[in-house]
Amino acid sequence: MMEFVRQGNITGDLTEVPGIGPKAAEKLAEGDEHDQITNTWQLLGKFMMLKGPDTADEKVECMEHCEKFWFWLQSKGISAHRSAIVKAVAQKMNGALPGIYDSSLYEEDEEED
């Protein structure tokens, strides 16, 4: 996980994301052309798309954002390692956009596992 988060280069191969194997990559590529995820760049983009929409009364904060991504992965048929995928993508994006992810919100969850 940390190797993926720390490495500067992304190859685009979805299986470079911790938790995504060949079967999960196939599931992400299914659907109509607007819902197909065929590379890492698109997956990171999908994560960022789920950051909103914000309204005047409410902003999508870290936990809601990660939950939206988790449920989107579920809707794509990803049944294993969803939490690991969310964490890897969120931490990767936090390296580029500090503040997008707050790992301290999940410390209790990790202690319970």
C-alpha positions as CSV (number, residue, x, y, z in Angstrom):
1,M,0.0,0.0,0.0
2,M,2.6,2.5,1.0
3,E,4.7,1.8,-2.1
4,F,1.7,2.8,-4.2
5,V,1.0,5.9,-2.2
6,R,4.7,7.1,-2.2
7,Q,5.7,6.3,-5.7
8,G,5.6,9.3,-8.0
9,N,4.7,7.5,-11.2
10,I,1.4,5.9,-12.1
11,T,1.5,3.4,-14.9
12,G,-2.2,3.4,-15.6
13,D,-2.6,-0.3,-15.0
14,L,-5.5,-0.6,-12.6
15,T,-3.9,-3.6,-10.9
16,E,-1.2,-1.2,-9.5
17,V,-3.8,0.0,-7.0
18,P,-3.8,-2.1,-3.9
19,G,-6.9,-4.2,-3.7
20,I,-7.5,-4.3,-7.4
21,G,-6.7,-7.6,-9.2
22,P,-7.6,-8.7,-12.7
23,K,-11.2,-9.6,-11.9
24,A,-11.8,-6.2,-10.2
25,A,-10.2,-4.5,-13.2
26,E,-12.6,-6.3,-15.5
27,K,-15.6,-5.2,-13.4
28,L,-14.5,-1.6,-13.4
29,A,-14.2,-1.7,-17.2
30,E,-17.9,-2.9,-17.6
31,G,-20.8,-0.6,-18.3
32,D,-21.6,2.1,-20.8
33,E,-18.8,4.2,-22.1
34,H,-19.4,7.0,-19.5
35,D,-19.1,4.5,-16.6
36,Q,-16.1,2.4,-17.7
37,I,-12.9,2.7,-15.7
38,T,-10.0,1.2,-17.7
39,N,-7.0,2.8,-16.1
40,T,-5.7,4.3,-12.9
41,W,-6.1,7.9,-14.1
42,Q,-9.8,7.4,-14.6
43,L,-10.2,5.7,-11.2
44,L,-8.5,8.7,-9.5
45,G,-10.7,11.0,-11.6
46,K,-13.8,9.1,-10.4
47,F,-12.7,9.5,-6.8
48,M,-12.4,13.2,-7.3
49,M,-15.8,13.5,-9.1
50,L,-17.4,12.1,-6.0
51,K,-16.0,14.9,-3.8
52,G,-19.1,17.0,-4.6
53,P,-21.5,18.4,-5.2
54,D,-21.2,21.0,-2.5
55,T,-24.0,23.3,-1.7
56,A,-24.2,26.5,0.3
57,D,-25.3,24.5,3.3
58,E,-23.2,21.4,3.1
59,K,-19.8,20.4,1.8
60,V,-18.8,16.8,1.0
61,E,-16.2,16.2,3.7
62,C,-13.6,13.4,3.9
63,M,-15.7,10.6,5.4
64,E,-18.7,11.2,3.2
65,H,-16.4,11.4,0.2
66,C,-14.8,8.1,1.0
67,E,-18.1,6.4,1.6
68,K,-19.4,7.6,-1.7
69,F,-16.4,6.0,-3.4
70,W,-16.9,2.8,-1.4
71,F,-20.5,2.5,-2.5
72,W,-19.6,3.4,-6.1
73,L,-17.1,0.5,-6.1
74,Q,-19.8,-1.7,-4.7
75,S,-22.2,-0.7,-7.5
76,K,-19.5,-1.7,-10.0
77,G,-19.5,-5.2,-8.5
78,I,-16.3,-4.9,-6.4
79,S,-17.0,-7.2,-3.5
80,A,-13.6,-7.6,-2.0
81,H,-11.0,-5.1,-0.7
82,R,-13.2,-2.1,-1.2
83,S,-11.9,-0.4,1.9
84,A,-8.3,-1.0,0.9
85,I,-9.0,0.5,-2.6
86,V,-10.6,3.5,-1.0
87,K,-7.8,4.0,1.4
88,A,-5.1,3.6,-1.3
89,V,-6.7,6.0,-3.7
90,A,-7.5,8.6,-0.9
91,Q,-4.0,8.5,0.4
92,K,-2.6,8.8,-3.1
93,M,-4.7,11.8,-3.9
94,N,-3.9,13.4,-0.5
95,G,-0.3,13.4,-1.6
96,A,-1.2,15.5,-4.6
97,L,-3.9,17.5,-2.9
98,P,-3.2,17.7,0.9
99,G,-6.4,17.8,2.9
100,I,-8.5,15.6,0.6
101,Y,-8.1,12.7,3.1
102,D,-7.8,12.6,6.9
103,S,-6.6,9.2,8.1
104,S,-7.2,10.1,11.7
105,L,-11.0,9.8,11.0
106,Y,-10.4,6.0,10.5
107,E,-8.0,5.2,13.3
108,E,-10.7,3.6,15.5
109,D,-11.9,1.4,12.6
110,E,-8.4,0.1,12.0
111,E,-8.0,-0.7,15.7
112,E,-11.2,-2.7,15.7
113,D,-10.1,-4.9,12.7
